[in-house]
Each structure stands twice: as structure tokens, then as C-alpha cells.
Amino acid sequence: MNTTPVKAAIVGAGFAADLHAAAMQLVPDQLQLAAVASRTEAHARELAGKYGIPKVFADYREMLRDPEIELVTIAAPNFVHAQVAIDCARAGKHVVCEKPLAMTIEEGEEMIDVCRRQGVLLLYAEELFFAPKYVKAKEMADQGAFGKIFQVKQSEKHFGPHSDWFWDVERSGGGALMDLGCHGIAFCYWFLNRAPIRSVYCQMDTLVHGGKTRGEDNAICILEFEGGAVGVVENSWSRRGGMDDSIEVYGDGGLTYADLLMGNALPTYSEHGFGYAVEKAPSTQGWSWPVFEEIWNYGFPQEMRHFARCVRGKETPLSTGQDGLVVMEALYAAYAAAGQGRKVALPFRPAGVKRPVDLWLNSRT
């Protein structure tokens, strides 16, 4: 068995790419970051300089010709996920794809099919499966700590994403639900041992950022699972003050709460401000909650270590393209439910969907 570190590359040079690079550097025994590619070459060079990445490309397809590279992580805008993944697979590279898997169910199915036929892994980058607090909560649930689970809630809220493309539904496919809801849907599905989702209800609106996006900046989803458990997913781009990421788990024999960041934060007041507090916090003047070991708390290094070990055949993938496809179908149902004002049953595979958000937007015209 090959025991050398996996040679990896990143497509993209923005916020998510920075997280991937930082996570890989924390597990050098498993991964070596060999290259980065971005259409904005200056951004790629900046990322390379920050993390000591030896090779920089303006065209990821040129990078794929490098025989040294074994694994590519896709940290690029949603609308290119499918094409980049397919090109990687055809070049014989294993694929890690950031959420959401694709813009449409059909794209996701093609990604899965091509990777399968090419004999490469399609790994879905859902870091909540690896976040230490959330992993501990699931471990306790699986040991029967809470009895029969009847409700799971995941909440992720902040005041909006870093990059402009997120606000453009043509490139993102949707708003806060598409950006953040995929985490909550995946979390509930995983926590409930991948029980099939039977129905979705969703309410959404654009409350604060109507001048920046046609997409929703606030959404609440209710997922009904086979077996009777309910998942509640709350997402917002209209919450001021930085990132909020938390879960609640309820069973007939107990419950648990977990706040991903607050247990690792230092309540701080500063008249002058300082460099960095927490993801999405716009200011450090006044009260703030600076965190430590933020990337580790999110689960990114653990995720990347696991993916590298999957490439080497040492572990079985815990998060795959199939998980991403389940999330895509639930996103479709959520946007349709918000548009129709009613619960939508799954399976739900409407034809001709270009962007999930259209299932909501088209009902408003």
C-alpha cells in the first residue's frame, strides 16, 4: 500500500480555497499541496505565496496534465462544479467537490456517473460530518444517549458571503438556502443515519439584501424523514455580528446542544478593534467573540485527512457525491415548497430546472 502523502491541487483561489489550503497544511503526513489554479492568476499567486504552493496555473485544464497530481479539490463557483469535476475525472484525478455538489440534479448525476466510469473517487466536502462537537453529538446519539431521536436542528447564519458570485443567482443557483442550507440538510440526513427524506416545507424571503441579489437571504426548512424524525434547518444572510453555527438534538430520553464557535470564543470588548475575530464578522470594535483553532473546530483538517486516506485505500468515504445528490433533491423540494406555499413530497425531480432558485422565483412573477 502506498503510504506517501497524496499530492493535491486546488481549483479556485477565494475564501473556500484558502480554507482547503490551510486544512491541508495541518495534515502534512497525509497531503501535500502541489498546485493551485484560478482564472484570476493574481489570486492564485497570492494563495500560493501564503501557503508555499509550488505550482500556479491560470487554466485548471493545464494543471490536470501534471502527472504528479492525484487529488483535486474544487473550491470554485457553483456553476463550474460539474464541468471541473468531469474534467478532473477524465484526467484520472480523484475529486473533492465543495458544496453544493452542482447547480442541478442532472449535473450531479453526470458527475457521479463519470467518476464511477473513470474509477476515481467523488468526495463531497461536507465538513459538518467532521466537526468535533457535531461528531461527538452523533456518537452519543448512536450510543442511545437521547433515546429515539424525534427532532434535529441545524442553524447557520451570518450577514452574507465574501465573493460577489454568491449574490448572482445565475452563477450560484440560489441564495442563503443554496449556500448554507446544503450544510443543514446534509447534517440532518447524516445525523439520522441517512434515513430517506419524505417531504420538505420551506419559507424564504429577501429581507435585507434586495439591492444585491434576487435570491433569498433568509430561509427556514422543515424536513420529514422516514421513521418520523423531523429536521429543522435555519439559514440567513441577514444576521449581523458574524457567524452563528449551532445544532440541537431532541430524543425521548434526552437532548444536546452544540454551538460550533461559542465554546471556543473569547468574549471581548475593544474600543480600537483588532485584526480578526471570526468568520464573517464585519468589525472587531465593541463586543466580539474571537475564536481560536477555528479551522479545526469546523472540521476541515479532519475532512481532508480522511479524504487523503480514502485515496490511499485506508478508509471508506464518509461523504460522497451521492450525499450531495440527496441534498440537491431536497434543495429542489425546498425552493418549490417556498414557491407553492405547501409541503413537497419526495422523490421530487422536476424537469428543465436551470437553477433551483427558479422554483421559488417563478412563483413570484
N, C-alpha and C positions, 0 to 999 in steps of 0.2 A: 504493500500500500504506500502511495506517495504521501510523505509526511512534510514536504516543503510548504511554505506559505503560498496560498493562492495568489496569483498575480491578477490584480483587479484594475478596472478603469471606470471612470465616471463620465456619463453624458449629461452635461449641464454644469453650470458654474454659479448658481444662485444660492439661496438660503438652504434648500434641501441638500444640494451638493456639498455645501460646507459641513452640514451635519454628518453626511456619509463619510466625508474625508476625516473629520475629527474622530468619528467612531472607529474607523479602520485603524487609525494611529494608536488607539488604545488596545488593539489586539494584534500586535505585530508578529506574534508567533503563528497566527492563522492567516493573515492577509498582508500583502504588500501592494500599496497603491502605485501603479506603474504609469498611468496616463490619465489625462482629462481632456475632454473635447467640448467645445462650445462654439456656436456660430458667432458669439461675441468673443473673439480671441483674447481681447484685453482682459476680460473677466476670467477666462481660463488661465491666463498667465498669472493673474493676481492670486487665484486659488492655488496654483502650482507653487508660487513663491511662498505662500503661507504655510503649506504643508510639505514642501520639498518633493513635489511630484516631478519626476524627471522628464516626462514627455507631454507636450501640449499640441493639440490639433484643433483646427478651425472646422474640420469636417469629420464627424464621427465615423463615416464610412471608410475614410483613410485609416483611422485608428484601428478599425476592425481587421485590417490586413496585417496587423502586428501579430505574429505567431506566439509571442510571449504572453499575451493577454488571455486569461481563461474565463474571467467573470466580468460582466459589465453591469453597473448599477445605473438605472435610468432615473435621473433627477431633473428632468426637463418638463416643459409644459404638457398638460394632459393631452392636447390634440396630437402630439407626436409620439405618445407612448407606444401605440400599436406598431407603427412603421419602424421605429427604432428597435423594438423588441424582435420583430420579424427579421430585420436585417442582422441583428446580433445572432439569432438562432441559425440563420443560413450561413453565417460565418463560423459556426461551431462554438460560439461563446455561450456560457450559461448566463441567465438573465435574472437580475433583481429589479423589479419594477415598483416605483413609488405609487402610492395611492392617488387617485382611483386607478384601477387596472387599465381602463381605456375610456374613450368617450361613449361607446355604445356596447351593447351585449355582443353584437356581431363581431366587432373588433376584438373583444376579449376572447371569444370563441376561436377566432382565427389565430390569435397569439398562442393559445393553449395547443391548438392543433399543429401549428408549425413547429413549436418547441418539442412536442412529442415526437413528430416525424423526424426531426433533426437529432433527437437523442440528447437534448440539453434540458437543464432544469429551468423552469419558470417559477421564480420565488417572489412572493408578494410581500412587499415591505410594510407590514403592519406591526409597528414597534410596540403597540399596546399588549401584544402577545408575550412580550419580553420585559415589560416594565416591572421592576422588582416588587413594588407594592401590589400591583394587579395580579402578578403571578402568585404571590402569597395568598391573596384573597381566593383565587381559584383553587389553590392547593387545599385550603381549609374547607372550601365548599365540597371538593371531591372527597374529602375525608368525612363528610357528613356533619360538619360543624353547625350548619344552619338548617339541617333537615331538608325538606323538599323546597327547592327554590321556586318562588312564585313571581318575583319581580327583580329585574336587574336594570340599573340606570347608569348611563354614561353621559357626562356633560363636558363639552369643550367650547370655550367662549373666549373671545378677545375682540379687539377693535378693528380687525381686518388684516389681510395678508401683506407681505412685503412687496411682492412683484406686481407690476401693472397687469400682466396677463390674467391673473386670477379674477380681476374685475370684469374682464371681457368674456361674456358667455360664449362667444364664437370660438374662443381658444380654451376655455375652462370647462364648458358644458353645463355650468350651473354656479350657484353662489355658495353660501355658507354650508348648505347641506352637502353639496358635491365635495367641498373642501374638507369639512370636518365630520360630517355625518357618516362618511365611509368608515371612520375610526369607530364611532359608536355602534354602528350596525355590526361591524366585524367583531367588536368586543362582545356584544351580547350573544352573537352567534357562537363564538368561541367559548364563552363562559358557560353557556348552556349546552356544551358538548356537541355543537353543530346540529342541534335539533332543527328540522325544517321550519322555515318561516311560513306561516299560513296566511297572514294578512298584514297590511300596513295602513295606518292612518297618519296623516300629517297636516299640520297647519304651518304656513310660512308667510312672510311678508318682507317688504323692503322698508325698513323703519327709519334708517339714519342715512344711508349712503345712496339714495336715489340719484344723486348727481354724478355718481361714479360708476354705477352698474345697473343693468336690467335684472340682475339676479337677486335672489333673496339674501337678506343679511341677518335673518333670524328664522329659526325653524324648530319645531317640536314634533317628534315622530313617536308613534306607539306601534310596536311590533308584537304580533301574537305568534307564539311558537307552538309547534306540536307538543302536546303534553300539558299545555295550559299556562306555561310561564309567559310573562309579558316583559318586553324590553322597552325602556323609555330612553330616547336619545334627544338631548337638547344641544343646539348649536347656535352660535351667534358671532357675527362680526360687528355687533353694536355694543359690546361690553367694554367699557373703559377700564383702564388700570392694569392692563397686562393679561397674561394667560391664566385661565381657570380650567383645570382638567381634573375631574373627580368621578368617583363611582359610588354607587350604593347597591347593596345586595340584601335582599329580604327573603327569608325562608320561614317555614312554620316552626323552626326550632332555634332561630337566631338571626342575626344580621351583622353586617360590617360596612363601614365607610372607609374610603381612602381618598385623600387629596394628594395628587401626584407631586405637587410642589410645596405646599404649605408646611409639611412636616420637615422640609429641608430648606426652610427660608429663615432669614434673619429680619424680623420686624425692625425697620429702620426709618428714622426721620432725619432729613438733611435739608438745610436751607440752601446749600450750594449745589447739590447734585453730584453725581459721580458717573463713572463710565457705563456700567451695565448692571441691570438688576435681574431681569427675567425676560424670556421671550415675549415679544410684542408689547412690552412696557414702553410707553412713549416718552416718559420722563422719570428722572430719579430725584427730582426736587419734591419736598414734602415727604409724605409717607410712601414707602416702597417695601418690597419683600424680596431682596436679593437672595438668590439661591446658590448653592454650591453643588458640584457634581451633577449639573443639570442633565448633560447628555446621558450619563449613567442612569439617572432616575427615569428618564424617558425610555430606556431600554435599547438604545441604538447600538452600543458596542456588543451587547449580548446577542442582538439580532444578527449583526454582521459576522460575529464569531460562529454562530450557528450556521449561517448560510455557507461560510467557507468550509465548515466541517461536512456539510451536505455535499459540496462539490467533491470533497475527498472521499465520500462514501462512508464517513464516520458517524453520521446522524441522518435520520429520516426527516424530511422537511416538515416543519410545523405550520408553515404558511405558504400556500401555493396559489397559482393562478386560478384554481378552482374556487378558493375562498374569495378572491377578488371578483369572480363572476357572480357568486351568490350576492355579494354586496351590490354589484351593478344592477341586478334584477330588483333588489329591494329599493335602490335609489329610483329606478324607473317607477315602481309602485308608489313610492312616497311623493314624487312630483305629480303623478297622476291623481293621487288621493287629494293632494292640496288643491289641484285644479278642479276636481269634481266635487269636493266637499263631502267625500264619503270614504269609507274603508274600501281598500282594494285587495282582492284575494290573489294569492299566488298559487300556481305559476302565473306570471304576467310577462308576456313577450309581445308587445305591440310592434307592428311592422313600420318601417320607414322613419324611425326616430333618428334624427340627426344629432340632437343634443338632449339629454334628459330634461333639462330645464324647460324645454318647449312643451312638455306635457303639462306644465303649470302655466307658462306664459300664454300659450294659445287659448286657454280658457278665459283669459283676461281681456282679450281683444274683441 
